[in-house]
Amino acid sequence: MKIMIFLSWVSALFLLMISTLSGCSSVKPWEKQNLAKPEMTFEGDRLDSGYSEHIYGSKEAASGGAGVGGGGCGCN
C-alpha cells in the first residue's frame, strides 16, 4: 500500500516536472520577428483599446478611471 502511494507521488512529481520544463524554450533570433507583430501585443488595436478605455471611464463616471481606485459610484 505504501509503495503504491509512493509511486503515485513520484509519477505525479515527474509529470509536473516534465510539464514545467517543456515551457522553457528559447526563441531563435529569426523567430523574434513573429513576436514583434502588433497582433502579438495585449492591445493589438489602438483604436479598439482607446474606445474600451473611453467606455470604461464613462461607466465609472470619473476621469482617469482606468488607473485610479474607486469611481463615481462611491464604491472603492
MIZAKOL-54316 format. One record per residue: residue in three letters; y, x, z of N, C-alpha, C in turn; residue number from 1. Coordinates in nm, 4 decimals. Each point is the difference from the previous one (the first is absolute). Example, Ala and Ser with C-alpha at 12.3 -4.5 7.8 and 13.67 -1.06 7.14 Angstrom:
REM residues 2
type,n_y,n_x,n_z,ca_y,ca_x,ca_z,c_y,c_x,c_z,seq
ALA,-0.5690,1.3190,0.7800,0.1190,-0.0890,0.0000,0.1200,0.0900,0.0000,1;
SER,0.1050,-0.0350,-0.0720,0.1190,0.0820,0.0060,0.1090,-0.0770,0.0730,2;
//
This chain:
REM residues 76
type,n_y,n_x,n_z,ca_y,ca_x,ca_z,c_y,c_x,c_z,seq
MET,-0.1203,0.0834,0.0000,0.1203,-0.0834,0.0000,0.1253,0.0868,0.0000,1;
LYS,0.0011,0.1055,0.0837,0.1164,0.0874,0.0060,0.0149,0.0802,-0.1284,2;
ILE,-0.1108,0.0314,-0.0626,0.0061,0.0741,-0.1266,0.0623,-0.0873,-0.1085,3;
MET,-0.0322,-0.1282,-0.0020,0.0573,-0.0920,-0.0991,0.1503,-0.0122,0.0179,4;
ILE,0.0444,-0.0103,0.1242,0.1442,-0.0094,0.0280,0.0692,0.1290,-0.0400,5;
PHE,-0.0612,0.1134,0.0323,0.0575,0.1291,-0.0351,0.0103,0.0149,-0.1514,6;
LEU,-0.1053,-0.0373,-0.0732,0.0019,0.0106,-0.1453,0.1026,-0.0939,-0.0628,7;
SER,0.0178,-0.1179,0.0574,0.1004,-0.0911,-0.0539,0.1415,0.0549,0.0226,8;
TRP,0.0240,0.0611,0.1161,0.1308,0.0616,0.0263,0.0243,0.1182,-0.0927,9;
VAL,-0.1010,0.0806,-0.0211,0.0150,0.1155,-0.0888,0.0249,-0.0455,-0.1426,10;
SER,-0.0714,-0.1014,-0.0455,0.0216,-0.0485,-0.1359,0.1375,-0.0646,-0.0149,11;
ALA,0.0455,-0.0720,0.1004,0.1340,-0.0599,-0.0059,0.1069,0.1089,-0.0019,12;
LEU,-0.0186,0.1031,0.0792,0.0950,0.1117,0.0009,-0.0009,0.0725,-0.1327,13;
PHE,-0.1172,0.0188,-0.0565,-0.0114,0.0659,-0.1295,0.0701,-0.0809,-0.1088,14;
LEU,-0.0200,-0.1303,-0.0017,0.0667,-0.0852,-0.0993,0.1514,0.0008,0.0173,15;
LEU,0.0451,0.0003,0.1236,0.1436,0.0067,0.0258,0.0576,0.1327,-0.0476,16;
MET,-0.0716,0.1077,0.0253,0.0463,0.1320,-0.0419,0.0041,0.0108,-0.1522,17;
ILE,-0.1009,-0.0510,-0.0671,-0.0040,0.0044,-0.1466,0.1120,-0.0843,-0.0598,18;
SER,0.0233,-0.1175,0.0549,0.1063,-0.0848,-0.0547,0.1376,0.0586,0.0269,19;
THR,0.0163,0.0703,0.1107,0.1289,0.0629,0.0305,0.0249,0.1188,-0.0914,20;
LEU,-0.1002,0.0803,-0.0225,0.0172,0.1190,-0.0823,0.0148,-0.0315,-0.1480,21;
SER,-0.0444,-0.1155,-0.0426,0.0132,-0.0343,-0.1414,0.1456,-0.0275,-0.0375,22;
GLY,0.0852,-0.0303,0.0966,0.1412,-0.0233,-0.0274,0.0818,0.1271,-0.0090,23;
CYS,-0.0585,0.1131,0.0319,0.0710,0.1279,-0.0037,-0.0187,0.0640,-0.1361,24;
SER,0.0817,-0.0368,-0.0934,-0.0078,0.0614,-0.1322,0.1384,0.0494,-0.0375,25;
SER,0.0030,0.1080,-0.0730,0.1290,0.0555,-0.0407,0.0335,-0.0494,-0.1403,26;
VAL,0.1278,-0.0098,-0.0255,0.0486,-0.0451,-0.1299,0.0324,0.1228,-0.0824,27;
LYS,-0.0545,0.0042,-0.1180,0.0245,0.1113,-0.0906,0.1428,-0.0092,-0.0533,28;
PRO,0.0604,0.1146,-0.0353,0.1390,-0.0027,-0.0491,0.0205,-0.0901,-0.1222,29;
TRP,-0.0976,-0.0064,-0.0887,0.0161,-0.0831,-0.1192,-0.0228,-0.1474,0.0288,30;
GLU,-0.0491,-0.0333,0.1201,-0.0180,-0.1397,0.0371,0.1198,-0.0565,0.0762,31;
LYS,0.0917,0.0848,0.0403,0.1157,-0.0452,0.0779,0.0959,-0.0846,-0.0817,32;
GLN,-0.0049,0.0122,-0.1304,0.0877,-0.0828,-0.0831,-0.0338,-0.1475,0.0133,33;
ASN,-0.1269,-0.0308,0.0264,-0.0394,-0.1399,0.0169,0.0525,-0.0568,0.1314,34;
LEU,0.0119,0.0845,0.1013,0.0490,-0.0464,0.1294,0.1514,-0.0138,0.0027,35;
ALA,0.0688,0.0609,-0.0950,0.1456,-0.0048,-0.0032,0.0538,-0.1196,-0.0790,36;
LYS,-0.0870,-0.0824,-0.0511,0.0445,-0.1164,-0.0774,0.0643,-0.1038,0.0923,37;
PRO,0.0959,-0.0754,-0.0493,0.0648,-0.1026,0.0821,-0.0968,-0.1063,0.0514,38;
GLU,-0.1082,-0.0234,-0.0718,-0.0963,-0.1004,0.0438,-0.0737,0.0423,0.1270,39;
MET,0.0006,0.1293,0.0292,-0.0743,0.0508,0.1146,0.0830,-0.0002,0.1283,40;
THR,0.1261,-0.0395,-0.0056,0.0830,-0.0044,0.1194,-0.0214,-0.1324,0.0724,41;
PHE,0.0439,-0.0052,0.1242,-0.0116,-0.1231,0.0757,0.0947,-0.1060,-0.0541,42;
GLU,0.1130,0.0435,-0.0523,0.0970,-0.0907,-0.0607,0.0059,0.0322,-0.1490,43;
GLY,-0.0909,-0.0566,-0.0762,-0.0101,0.0320,-0.1417,0.1189,-0.0479,-0.0811,44;
ASP,0.0539,-0.1139,0.0348,0.1106,-0.0584,-0.0762,0.1217,-0.0105,0.0908,45;
ARG,0.1062,0.0719,-0.0343,0.1200,0.0001,0.0849,0.0677,-0.1368,0.0023,46;
LEU,0.0001,-0.0670,-0.1118,0.0637,-0.1306,-0.0069,-0.0746,-0.0998,0.0883,47;
ASP,-0.1315,0.0037,-0.0056,-0.0798,-0.0911,0.0808,0.0150,0.0306,0.1489,48;
SER,0.0006,0.1277,0.0375,0.0148,0.0333,0.1418,0.1401,-0.0342,0.0502,49;
GLY,0.1034,0.0187,-0.0837,0.1346,-0.0404,0.0384,0.0117,-0.1497,0.0185,50;
TYR,-0.0658,-0.0743,-0.0878,-0.0009,-0.1461,0.0113,-0.0719,-0.0440,0.1279,51;
SER,-0.1120,0.0650,0.0306,-0.0746,-0.0339,0.1219,0.0817,0.0314,0.1251,52;
GLU,0.0726,0.1125,0.0006,0.0858,0.0329,0.1136,0.1132,-0.1002,0.0144,53;
HIS,0.0544,-0.0461,-0.1119,0.1066,-0.0992,0.0052,-0.0517,-0.1316,0.0596,54;
ILE,-0.1173,-0.0425,-0.0421,-0.0589,-0.1226,0.0531,-0.0293,0.0156,0.1483,55;
TYR,-0.0534,0.1154,0.0400,-0.0305,0.0231,0.1412,0.1279,-0.0019,0.0833,56;
GLY,0.1060,0.0648,-0.0488,0.1269,0.0005,0.0716,0.0617,-0.1381,0.0087,57;
SER,-0.0177,-0.0797,-0.1055,0.0530,-0.1364,0.0029,-0.0760,-0.0878,0.0976,58;
LYS,-0.1295,0.0184,0.0080,-0.0792,-0.0785,0.0932,0.0307,0.0372,0.1441,59;
GLU,0.0275,0.1256,0.0244,0.0328,0.0432,0.1360,0.1436,-0.0343,0.0363,60;
ALA,0.0828,-0.0316,-0.0996,0.1406,-0.0343,0.0194,0.0760,0.1091,0.0717,61;
ALA,-0.0345,0.1246,-0.0324,0.0695,0.1143,0.0587,0.0113,0.1085,-0.1056,62;
SER,0.1100,0.0729,0.0044,0.0177,0.1106,-0.0936,-0.0868,0.1170,0.0432,63;
GLY,-0.0728,0.0580,-0.0941,-0.0864,0.1122,0.0327,-0.1220,-0.0400,0.0789,64;
GLY,-0.0551,-0.1162,-0.0263,-0.1126,-0.0499,0.0778,-0.1289,0.0778,-0.0207,65;
ALA,-0.0043,0.0869,-0.1012,-0.1241,0.0710,-0.0281,-0.0253,0.1128,0.1000,66;
GLY,0.1043,0.0590,0.0579,-0.0222,0.1146,0.0874,0.0448,-0.0207,0.1440,67;
VAL,0.0491,-0.1178,0.0327,0.0541,-0.0250,0.1313,-0.0892,-0.0999,0.0731,68;
GLY,-0.0241,0.0221,0.1298,-0.0808,-0.0942,0.0767,0.0773,-0.1272,0.0282,69;
GLY,-0.0664,-0.1119,-0.0055,0.0664,-0.1264,0.0249,0.0629,-0.0558,-0.1257,70;
GLY,0.0514,-0.1182,0.0094,0.0597,-0.0625,-0.1159,0.0975,-0.1079,0.0415,71;
GLY,0.0331,-0.0862,-0.0937,0.0965,-0.1043,0.0263,-0.0553,-0.1172,0.0792,72;
CYS,-0.1307,-0.0047,0.0198,-0.0592,-0.1148,0.0689,0.0037,0.0149,0.1510,73;
GLY,0.0374,0.1153,0.0526,0.0068,0.0218,0.1436,-0.1267,0.0579,0.0591,74;
CYS,-0.1003,0.0266,-0.0816,-0.1240,0.0601,0.0498,0.0014,0.1498,-0.0232,75;
ASN,-0.0631,0.0733,0.0871,-0.0045,0.1460,-0.0176,-0.1362,0.0418,-0.0403,76;
//
